[in-house]
Amino acid sequence: MTIVLSEISNIYPNVYKVGDIITGSSSGATATVASYNESTTTLSVNNVSGTFDVSNDTVTEPGGAVATIKSIG
């Protein structure tokens, strides 16, 4: 699964690292980051539990970065 992000806050080097667990704010869905393309703000994730909600969720990673979900594919 891929998740394209927008409006990322708390940017710092190596945000969304491989192995990080991300969590959807309203859905509670979780996934493990397999890769992150910083230039396209695209996450590839696996081990997805639940359903991310593109219209309501923001995605938080362990270091505190928060992003809006632009699309899911």
PDB file of N, CA, C and O in Angstrom:
ATOM      1  N   MET A   1       0.849  -1.163   0.000  1.00  0.00           N
ATOM      2  CA  MET A   1       0.000   0.000   0.000  1.00  0.00           C
ATOM      3  C   MET A   1       0.899   1.231   0.000  1.00  0.00           C
ATOM      4  O   MET A   1       1.959   1.239   0.625  1.00  0.00           O
ATOM      5  N   THR A   2       0.465   2.265  -0.706  1.00  0.00           N
ATOM      6  CA  THR A   2       1.180   3.540  -0.675  1.00  0.00           C
ATOM      7  C   THR A   2       0.268   4.620  -0.119  1.00  0.00           C
ATOM      8  O   THR A   2      -0.941   4.619  -0.349  1.00  0.00           O
ATOM      9  N   ILE A   3       0.869   5.536   0.613  1.00  0.00           N
ATOM     10  CA  ILE A   3       0.150   6.670   1.189  1.00  0.00           C
ATOM     11  C   ILE A   3       0.909   7.932   0.801  1.00  0.00           C
ATOM     12  O   ILE A   3       2.079   8.091   1.149  1.00  0.00           O
ATOM     13  N   VAL A   4       0.246   8.822   0.084  1.00  0.00           N
ATOM     14  CA  VAL A   4       0.858  10.102  -0.280  1.00  0.00           C
ATOM     15  C   VAL A   4       0.445  11.122   0.775  1.00  0.00           C
ATOM     16  O   VAL A   4      -0.735  11.260   1.100  1.00  0.00           O
ATOM     17  N   LEU A   5       1.437  11.832   1.302  1.00  0.00           N
ATOM     18  CA  LEU A   5       1.216  12.769   2.399  1.00  0.00           C
ATOM     19  C   LEU A   5       1.276  14.214   1.927  1.00  0.00           C
ATOM     20  O   LEU A   5       1.875  14.518   0.895  1.00  0.00           O
ATOM     21  N   SER A   6       0.654  15.093   2.686  1.00  0.00           N
ATOM     22  CA  SER A   6       0.777  16.535   2.467  1.00  0.00           C
ATOM     23  C   SER A   6       0.765  17.208   3.831  1.00  0.00           C
ATOM     24  O   SER A   6       0.438  16.584   4.840  1.00  0.00           O
ATOM     25  N   GLU A   7       1.119  18.469   3.850  1.00  0.00           N
ATOM     26  CA  GLU A   7       1.086  19.256   5.088  1.00  0.00           C
ATOM     27  C   GLU A   7       1.789  18.540   6.242  1.00  0.00           C
ATOM     28  O   GLU A   7       1.199  18.325   7.301  1.00  0.00           O
ATOM     29  N   ILE A   8       3.043  18.176   6.029  1.00  0.00           N
ATOM     30  CA  ILE A   8       3.816  17.488   7.060  1.00  0.00           C
ATOM     31  C   ILE A   8       4.371  18.511   8.042  1.00  0.00           C
ATOM     32  O   ILE A   8       5.026  19.474   7.643  1.00  0.00           O
ATOM     33  N   SER A   9       4.107  18.298   9.333  1.00  0.00           N
ATOM     34  CA  SER A   9       4.640  19.191  10.368  1.00  0.00           C
ATOM     35  C   SER A   9       5.775  18.494  11.103  1.00  0.00           C
ATOM     36  O   SER A   9       5.929  17.275  11.023  1.00  0.00           O
ATOM     37  N   ASN A  10       6.559  19.277  11.814  1.00  0.00           N
ATOM     38  CA  ASN A  10       7.691  18.753  12.586  1.00  0.00           C
ATOM     39  C   ASN A  10       8.688  18.023  11.693  1.00  0.00           C
ATOM     40  O   ASN A  10       9.135  16.924  12.023  1.00  0.00           O
ATOM     41  N   ILE A  11       9.038  18.637  10.557  1.00  0.00           N
ATOM     42  CA  ILE A  11       9.989  18.026   9.629  1.00  0.00           C
ATOM     43  C   ILE A  11      11.384  18.022  10.234  1.00  0.00           C
ATOM     44  O   ILE A  11      11.824  19.017  10.810  1.00  0.00           O
ATOM     45  N   TYR A  12      12.055  16.931  10.103  1.00  0.00           N
ATOM     46  CA  TYR A  12      13.441  16.799  10.508  1.00  0.00           C
ATOM     47  C   TYR A  12      14.057  15.719   9.622  1.00  0.00           C
ATOM     48  O   TYR A  12      13.320  14.967   8.984  1.00  0.00           O
ATOM     49  N   PRO A  13      15.369  15.620   9.565  1.00  0.00           N
ATOM     50  CA  PRO A  13      15.994  14.622   8.692  1.00  0.00           C
ATOM     51  C   PRO A  13      15.522  13.201   9.004  1.00  0.00           C
ATOM     52  O   PRO A  13      15.345  12.824  10.162  1.00  0.00           O
ATOM     53  N   ASN A  14      15.328  12.438   7.950  1.00  0.00           N
ATOM     54  CA  ASN A  14      14.946  11.023   8.056  1.00  0.00           C
ATOM     55  C   ASN A  14      13.594  10.792   8.724  1.00  0.00           C
ATOM     56  O   ASN A  14      13.394   9.782   9.399  1.00  0.00           O
ATOM     57  N   VAL A  15      12.674  11.726   8.535  1.00  0.00           N
ATOM     58  CA  VAL A  15      11.319  11.516   9.032  1.00  0.00           C
ATOM     59  C   VAL A  15      10.748  10.281   8.326  1.00  0.00           C
ATOM     60  O   VAL A  15      11.089  10.014   7.173  1.00  0.00           O
ATOM     61  N   TYR A  16       9.895   9.540   9.003  1.00  0.00           N
ATOM     62  CA  TYR A  16       9.302   8.312   8.459  1.00  0.00           C
ATOM     63  C   TYR A  16      10.381   7.329   8.038  1.00  0.00           C
ATOM     64  O   TYR A  16      10.625   7.126   6.848  1.00  0.00           O
ATOM     65  N   LYS A  17      11.017   6.728   9.021  1.00  0.00           N
ATOM     66  CA  LYS A  17      12.082   5.756   8.794  1.00  0.00           C
ATOM     67  C   LYS A  17      11.507   4.348   8.621  1.00  0.00           C
ATOM     68  O   LYS A  17      10.452   4.025   9.168  1.00  0.00           O
ATOM     69  N   VAL A  18      12.213   3.524   7.858  1.00  0.00           N
ATOM     70  CA  VAL A  18      11.827   2.123   7.675  1.00  0.00           C
ATOM     71  C   VAL A  18      11.701   1.471   9.047  1.00  0.00           C
ATOM     72  O   VAL A  18      12.583   1.589   9.897  1.00  0.00           O
ATOM     73  N   GLY A  19      10.589   0.787   9.235  1.00  0.00           N
ATOM     74  CA  GLY A  19      10.325   0.113  10.504  1.00  0.00           C
ATOM     75  C   GLY A  19       9.462   0.909  11.458  1.00  0.00           C
ATOM     76  O   GLY A  19       8.925   0.347  12.413  1.00  0.00           O
ATOM     77  N   ASP A  20       9.313   2.226  11.221  1.00  0.00           N
ATOM     78  CA  ASP A  20       8.438   3.035  12.062  1.00  0.00           C
ATOM     79  C   ASP A  20       6.999   2.538  11.943  1.00  0.00           C
ATOM     80  O   ASP A  20       6.565   2.113  10.872  1.00  0.00           O
ATOM     81  N   ILE A  21       6.278   2.597  13.036  1.00  0.00           N
ATOM     82  CA  ILE A  21       4.846   2.302  13.038  1.00  0.00           C
ATOM     83  C   ILE A  21       4.106   3.631  12.947  1.00  0.00           C
ATOM     84  O   ILE A  21       4.288   4.509  13.790  1.00  0.00           O
ATOM     85  N   ILE A  22       3.268   3.774  11.919  1.00  0.00           N
ATOM     86  CA  ILE A  22       2.459   4.987  11.788  1.00  0.00           C
ATOM     87  C   ILE A  22       1.036   4.672  12.231  1.00  0.00           C
ATOM     88  O   ILE A  22       0.585   3.529  12.165  1.00  0.00           O
ATOM     89  N   THR A  23       0.343   5.706  12.680  1.00  0.00           N
ATOM     90  CA  THR A  23      -1.008   5.536  13.204  1.00  0.00           C
ATOM     91  C   THR A  23      -1.927   6.603  12.635  1.00  0.00           C
ATOM     92  O   THR A  23      -1.572   7.781  12.598  1.00  0.00           O
ATOM     93  N   GLY A  24      -3.113   6.190  12.190  1.00  0.00           N
ATOM     94  CA  GLY A  24      -4.128   7.125  11.720  1.00  0.00           C
ATOM     95  C   GLY A  24      -4.830   7.756  12.906  1.00  0.00           C
ATOM     96  O   GLY A  24      -5.245   7.059  13.832  1.00  0.00           O
ATOM     97  N   SER A  25      -4.963   9.080  12.881  1.00  0.00           N
ATOM     98  CA  SER A  25      -5.489   9.813  14.036  1.00  0.00           C
ATOM     99  C   SER A  25      -6.924   9.471  14.396  1.00  0.00           C
ATOM    100  O   SER A  25      -7.233   9.298  15.574  1.00  0.00           O
ATOM    101  N   SER A  26      -7.799   9.371  13.419  1.00  0.00           N
ATOM    102  CA  SER A  26      -9.199   9.097  13.739  1.00  0.00           C
ATOM    103  C   SER A  26      -9.562   7.627  13.565  1.00  0.00           C
ATOM    104  O   SER A  26     -10.420   7.115  14.284  1.00  0.00           O
ATOM    105  N   SER A  27      -8.926   6.947  12.626  1.00  0.00           N
ATOM    106  CA  SER A  27      -9.256   5.546  12.367  1.00  0.00           C
ATOM    107  C   SER A  27      -8.571   4.594  13.331  1.00  0.00           C
ATOM    108  O   SER A  27      -9.080   3.505  13.599  1.00  0.00           O
ATOM    109  N   GLY A  28      -7.413   5.000  13.858  1.00  0.00           N
ATOM    110  CA  GLY A  28      -6.631   4.108  14.698  1.00  0.00           C
ATOM    111  C   GLY A  28      -5.883   3.049  13.905  1.00  0.00           C
ATOM    112  O   GLY A  28      -5.221   2.193  14.492  1.00  0.00           O
ATOM    113  N   ALA A  29      -5.976   3.094  12.581  1.00  0.00           N
ATOM    114  CA  ALA A  29      -5.260   2.140  11.727  1.00  0.00           C
ATOM    115  C   ALA A  29      -3.759   2.304  11.934  1.00  0.00           C
ATOM    116  O   ALA A  29      -3.277   3.401  12.215  1.00  0.00           O
ATOM    117  N   THR A  30      -3.032   1.211  11.792  1.00  0.00           N
ATOM    118  CA  THR A  30      -1.584   1.251  11.924  1.00  0.00           C
ATOM    119  C   THR A  30      -0.944   0.554  10.731  1.00  0.00           C
ATOM    120  O   THR A  30      -1.573  -0.264  10.059  1.00  0.00           O
ATOM    121  N   ALA A  31       0.310   0.889  10.483  1.00  0.00           N
ATOM    122  CA  ALA A  31       1.081   0.237   9.420  1.00  0.00           C
ATOM    123  C   ALA A  31       2.556   0.439   9.711  1.00  0.00           C
ATOM    124  O   ALA A  31       2.938   1.341  10.458  1.00  0.00           O
ATOM    125  N   THR A  32       3.374  -0.405   9.116  1.00  0.00           N
ATOM    126  CA  THR A  32       4.827  -0.312   9.254  1.00  0.00           C
ATOM    127  C   THR A  32       5.400   0.314   7.993  1.00  0.00           C
ATOM    128  O   THR A  32       5.073  -0.103   6.882  1.00  0.00           O
ATOM    129  N   VAL A  33       6.256   1.316   8.165  1.00  0.00           N
ATOM    130  CA  VAL A  33       6.883   1.984   7.025  1.00  0.00           C
ATOM    131  C   VAL A  33       7.892   1.038   6.378  1.00  0.00           C
ATOM    132  O   VAL A  33       8.814   0.556   7.036  1.00  0.00           O
ATOM    133  N   ALA A  34       7.705   0.774   5.066  1.00  0.00           N
ATOM    134  CA  ALA A  34       8.650  -0.036   4.294  1.00  0.00           C
ATOM    135  C   ALA A  34       9.648   0.868   3.580  1.00  0.00           C
ATOM    136  O   ALA A  34      10.815   0.512   3.418  1.00  0.00           O
ATOM    137  N   SER A  35       9.177   2.054   3.148  1.00  0.00           N
ATOM    138  CA  SER A  35      10.060   3.053   2.534  1.00  0.00           C
ATOM    139  C   SER A  35       9.356   4.397   2.552  1.00  0.00           C
ATOM    140  O   SER A  35       8.135   4.478   2.688  1.00  0.00           O
ATOM    141  N   TYR A  36      10.157   5.460   2.411  1.00  0.00           N
ATOM    142  CA  TYR A  36       9.616   6.813   2.352  1.00  0.00           C
ATOM    143  C   TYR A  36      10.390   7.594   1.311  1.00  0.00           C
ATOM    144  O   TYR A  36      11.616   7.687   1.383  1.00  0.00           O
ATOM    145  N   ASN A  37       9.681   8.158   0.341  1.00  0.00           N
ATOM    146  CA  ASN A  37      10.291   8.999  -0.685  1.00  0.00           C
ATOM    147  C   ASN A  37      10.020  10.443  -0.292  1.00  0.00           C
ATOM    148  O   ASN A  37       8.902  10.940  -0.434  1.00  0.00           O
ATOM    149  N   GLU A  38      11.052  11.106   0.201  1.00  0.00           N
ATOM    150  CA  GLU A  38      10.887  12.467   0.705  1.00  0.00           C
ATOM    151  C   GLU A  38      10.487  13.447  -0.386  1.00  0.00           C
ATOM    152  O   GLU A  38       9.719  14.374  -0.127  1.00  0.00           O
ATOM    153  N   SER A  39      10.995  13.259  -1.606  1.00  0.00           N
ATOM    154  CA  SER A  39      10.694  14.216  -2.682  1.00  0.00           C
ATOM    155  C   SER A  39       9.242  14.139  -3.138  1.00  0.00           C
ATOM    156  O   SER A  39       8.681  15.143  -3.577  1.00  0.00           O
ATOM    157  N   THR A  40       8.621  12.955  -3.041  1.00  0.00           N
ATOM    158  CA  THR A  40       7.210  12.828  -3.437  1.00  0.00           C
ATOM    159  C   THR A  40       6.295  12.696  -2.227  1.00  0.00           C
ATOM    160  O   THR A  40       5.080  12.575  -2.383  1.00  0.00           O
ATOM    161  N   THR A  41       6.855  12.718  -1.038  1.00  0.00           N
ATOM    162  CA  THR A  41       6.148  12.520   0.239  1.00  0.00           C
ATOM    163  C   THR A  41       5.258  11.273   0.202  1.00  0.00           C
ATOM    164  O   THR A  41       4.113  11.290   0.655  1.00  0.00           O
ATOM    165  N   THR A  42       5.820  10.191  -0.352  1.00  0.00           N
ATOM    166  CA  THR A  42       5.076   8.944  -0.488  1.00  0.00           C
ATOM    167  C   THR A  42       5.646   7.868   0.430  1.00  0.00           C
ATOM    168  O   THR A  42       6.839   7.564   0.402  1.00  0.00           O
ATOM    169  N   LEU A  43       4.764   7.307   1.238  1.00  0.00           N
ATOM    170  CA  LEU A  43       5.113   6.174   2.093  1.00  0.00           C
ATOM    171  C   LEU A  43       4.695   4.882   1.416  1.00  0.00           C
ATOM    172  O   LEU A  43       3.599   4.800   0.861  1.00  0.00           O
ATOM    173  N   SER A  44       5.546   3.881   1.454  1.00  0.00           N
ATOM    174  CA  SER A  44       5.146   2.510   1.160  1.00  0.00           C
ATOM    175  C   SER A  44       5.065   1.827   2.510  1.00  0.00           C
ATOM    176  O   SER A  44       5.998   1.899   3.310  1.00  0.00           O
ATOM    177  N   VAL A  45       3.947   1.165   2.761  1.00  0.00           N
ATOM    178  CA  VAL A  45       3.739   0.559   4.073  1.00  0.00           C
ATOM    179  C   VAL A  45       3.307  -0.893   3.929  1.00  0.00           C
ATOM    180  O   VAL A  45       2.796  -1.302   2.887  1.00  0.00           O
ATOM    181  N   ASN A  46       3.519  -1.660   4.985  1.00  0.00           N
ATOM    182  CA  ASN A  46       3.029  -3.035   5.034  1.00  0.00           C
ATOM    183  C   ASN A  46       2.522  -3.307   6.443  1.00  0.00           C
ATOM    184  O   ASN A  46       2.513  -2.417   7.293  1.00  0.00           O
ATOM    185  N   ASN A  47       2.109  -4.524   6.680  1.00  0.00           N
ATOM    186  CA  ASN A  47       1.557  -4.905   7.991  1.00  0.00           C
ATOM    187  C   ASN A  47       0.447  -3.950   8.419  1.00  0.00           C
ATOM    188  O   ASN A  47       0.400  -3.507   9.567  1.00  0.00           O
ATOM    189  N   VAL A  48      -0.441  -3.641   7.483  1.00  0.00           N
ATOM    190  CA  VAL A  48      -1.533  -2.702   7.744  1.00  0.00           C
ATOM    191  C   VAL A  48      -2.595  -3.375   8.600  1.00  0.00           C
ATOM    192  O   VAL A  48      -3.026  -4.492   8.315  1.00  0.00           O
ATOM    193  N   SER A  49      -3.009  -2.679   9.651  1.00  0.00           N
ATOM    194  CA  SER A  49      -4.078  -3.148  10.517  1.00  0.00           C
ATOM    195  C   SER A  49      -5.140  -2.060  10.567  1.00  0.00           C
ATOM    196  O   SER A  49      -4.864  -0.946  11.011  1.00  0.00           O
ATOM    197  N   GLY A  50      -6.349  -2.368  10.117  1.00  0.00           N
ATOM    198  CA  GLY A  50      -7.413  -1.378  10.058  1.00  0.00           C
ATOM    199  C   GLY A  50      -7.425  -0.688   8.707  1.00  0.00           C
ATOM    200  O   GLY A  50      -6.729  -1.103   7.781  1.00  0.00           O
ATOM    201  N   THR A  51      -8.221   0.368   8.600  1.00  0.00           N
ATOM    202  CA  THR A  51      -8.383   1.103   7.350  1.00  0.00           C
ATOM    203  C   THR A  51      -8.120   2.578   7.587  1.00  0.00           C
ATOM    204  O   THR A  51      -8.823   3.227   8.362  1.00  0.00           O
ATOM    205  N   PHE A  52      -7.096   3.109   6.912  1.00  0.00           N
ATOM    206  CA  PHE A  52      -6.821   4.539   6.990  1.00  0.00           C
ATOM    207  C   PHE A  52      -7.926   5.299   6.278  1.00  0.00           C
ATOM    208  O   PHE A  52      -8.421   4.856   5.242  1.00  0.00           O
ATOM    209  N   ASP A  53      -8.313   6.438   6.827  1.00  0.00           N
ATOM    210  CA  ASP A  53      -9.401   7.259   6.286  1.00  0.00           C
ATOM    211  C   ASP A  53      -8.814   8.519   5.660  1.00  0.00           C
ATOM    212  O   ASP A  53      -8.391   9.434   6.367  1.00  0.00           O
ATOM    213  N   VAL A  54      -8.793   8.560   4.328  1.00  0.00           N
ATOM    214  CA  VAL A  54      -8.171   9.678   3.614  1.00  0.00           C
ATOM    215  C   VAL A  54      -8.867  11.001   3.907  1.00  0.00           C
ATOM    216  O   VAL A  54      -8.239  12.055   3.809  1.00  0.00           O
ATOM    217  N   SER A  55     -10.136  10.970   4.259  1.00  0.00           N
ATOM    218  CA  SER A  55     -10.864  12.225   4.482  1.00  0.00           C
ATOM    219  C   SER A  55     -10.728  12.763   5.905  1.00  0.00           C
ATOM    220  O   SER A  55     -10.984  13.945   6.137  1.00  0.00           O
ATOM    221  N   ASN A  56     -10.331  11.920   6.862  1.00  0.00           N
ATOM    222  CA  ASN A  56     -10.299  12.365   8.256  1.00  0.00           C
ATOM    223  C   ASN A  56      -8.979  12.150   8.990  1.00  0.00           C
ATOM    224  O   ASN A  56      -8.706  12.828   9.981  1.00  0.00           O
ATOM    225  N   ASP A  57      -8.169  11.228   8.521  1.00  0.00           N
ATOM    226  CA  ASP A  57      -6.951  10.877   9.257  1.00  0.00           C
ATOM    227  C   ASP A  57      -5.795  11.829   8.995  1.00  0.00           C
ATOM    228  O   ASP A  57      -5.623  12.342   7.889  1.00  0.00           O
ATOM    229  N   THR A  58      -5.009  12.051  10.039  1.00  0.00           N
ATOM    230  CA  THR A  58      -3.640  12.507   9.893  1.00  0.00           C
ATOM    231  C   THR A  58      -2.789  11.320  10.332  1.00  0.00           C
ATOM    232  O   THR A  58      -3.259  10.451  11.067  1.00  0.00           O
ATOM    233  N   VAL A  59      -1.543  11.285   9.883  1.00  0.00           N
ATOM    234  CA  VAL A  59      -0.663  10.161  10.181  1.00  0.00           C
ATOM    235  C   VAL A  59       0.460  10.652  11.079  1.00  0.00           C
ATOM    236  O   VAL A  59       1.130  11.637  10.767  1.00  0.00           O
ATOM    237  N   THR A  60       0.662   9.971  12.182  1.00  0.00           N
ATOM    238  CA  THR A  60       1.709  10.329  13.134  1.00  0.00           C
ATOM    239  C   THR A  60       2.741   9.223  13.179  1.00  0.00           C
ATOM    240  O   THR A  60       2.405   8.039  13.155  1.00  0.00           O
ATOM    241  N   GLU A  61       4.020   9.628  13.247  1.00  0.00           N
ATOM    242  CA  GLU A  61       5.097   8.647  13.383  1.00  0.00           C
ATOM    243  C   GLU A  61       5.753   8.840  14.739  1.00  0.00           C
ATOM    244  O   GLU A  61       5.530   9.862  15.388  1.00  0.00           O
ATOM    245  N   PRO A  62       6.564   7.871  15.186  1.00  0.00           N
ATOM    246  CA  PRO A  62       7.091   7.901  16.555  1.00  0.00           C
ATOM    247  C   PRO A  62       7.854   9.165  16.940  1.00  0.00           C
ATOM    248  O   PRO A  62       7.851   9.542  18.112  1.00  0.00           O
ATOM    249  N   GLY A  63       8.503   9.826  15.992  1.00  0.00           N
ATOM    250  CA  GLY A  63       9.269  11.015  16.309  1.00  0.00           C
ATOM    251  C   GLY A  63       8.437  12.270  16.455  1.00  0.00           C
ATOM    252  O   GLY A  63       8.957  13.321  16.827  1.00  0.00           O
ATOM    253  N   GLY A  64       7.130  12.171  16.160  1.00  0.00           N
ATOM    254  CA  GLY A  64       6.231  13.295  16.341  1.00  0.00           C
ATOM    255  C   GLY A  64       5.801  13.989  15.073  1.00  0.00           C
ATOM    256  O   GLY A  64       4.976  14.901  15.136  1.00  0.00           O
ATOM    257  N   ALA A  65       6.326  13.596  13.910  1.00  0.00           N
ATOM    258  CA  ALA A  65       5.873  14.206  12.661  1.00  0.00           C
ATOM    259  C   ALA A  65       4.420  13.828  12.412  1.00  0.00           C
ATOM    260  O   ALA A  65       4.014  12.686  12.627  1.00  0.00           O
ATOM    261  N   VAL A  66       3.648  14.802  11.956  1.00  0.00           N
ATOM    262  CA  VAL A  66       2.231  14.602  11.661  1.00  0.00           C
ATOM    263  C   VAL A  66       1.979  15.078  10.245  1.00  0.00           C
ATOM    264  O   VAL A  66       2.459  16.142   9.855  1.00  0.00           O
ATOM    265  N   ALA A  67       1.225  14.296   9.462  1.00  0.00           N
ATOM    266  CA  ALA A  67       0.955  14.664   8.075  1.00  0.00           C
ATOM    267  C   ALA A  67      -0.487  14.341   7.723  1.00  0.00           C
ATOM    268  O   ALA A  67      -1.081  13.411   8.268  1.00  0.00           O
ATOM    269  N   THR A  68      -1.033  15.113   6.816  1.00  0.00           N
ATOM    270  CA  THR A  68      -2.352  14.854   6.257  1.00  0.00           C
ATOM    271  C   THR A  68      -2.204  13.829   5.142  1.00  0.00           C
ATOM    272  O   THR A  68      -1.240  13.870   4.378  1.00  0.00           O
ATOM    273  N   ILE A  69      -3.160  12.910   5.048  1.00  0.00           N
ATOM    274  CA  ILE A  69      -3.164  11.944   3.959  1.00  0.00           C
ATOM    275  C   ILE A  69      -3.780  12.597   2.729  1.00  0.00           C
ATOM    276  O   ILE A  69      -4.925  13.049   2.760  1.00  0.00           O
ATOM    277  N   LYS A  70      -3.005  12.644   1.644  1.00  0.00           N
ATOM    278  CA  LYS A  70      -3.491  13.212   0.383  1.00  0.00           C
ATOM    279  C   LYS A  70      -4.205  12.136  -0.431  1.00  0.00           C
ATOM    280  O   LYS A  70      -5.264  12.392  -1.004  1.00  0.00           O
ATOM    281  N   SER A  71      -3.632  10.935  -0.487  1.00  0.00           N
ATOM    282  CA  SER A  71      -4.259   9.823  -1.207  1.00  0.00           C
ATOM    283  C   SER A  71      -3.683   8.499  -0.729  1.00  0.00           C
ATOM    284  O   SER A  71      -2.604   8.438  -0.140  1.00  0.00           O
ATOM    285  N   ILE A  72      -4.436   7.444  -1.003  1.00  0.00           N
ATOM    286  CA  ILE A  72      -4.019   6.082  -0.656  1.00  0.00           C
ATOM    287  C   ILE A  72      -4.162   5.230  -1.891  1.00  0.00           C
ATOM    288  O   ILE A  72      -5.167   5.299  -2.599  1.00  0.00           O
ATOM    289  N   GLY A  73      -3.142   4.421  -2.148  1.00  0.00           N
ATOM    290  CA  GLY A  73      -3.202   3.551  -3.333  1.00  0.00           C
ATOM    291  C   GLY A  73      -2.711   2.178  -3.040  1.00  0.00           C
ATOM    292  O   GLY A  73      -2.695   1.326  -3.928  1.00  0.00           O
TER     293      GLY A  73
END
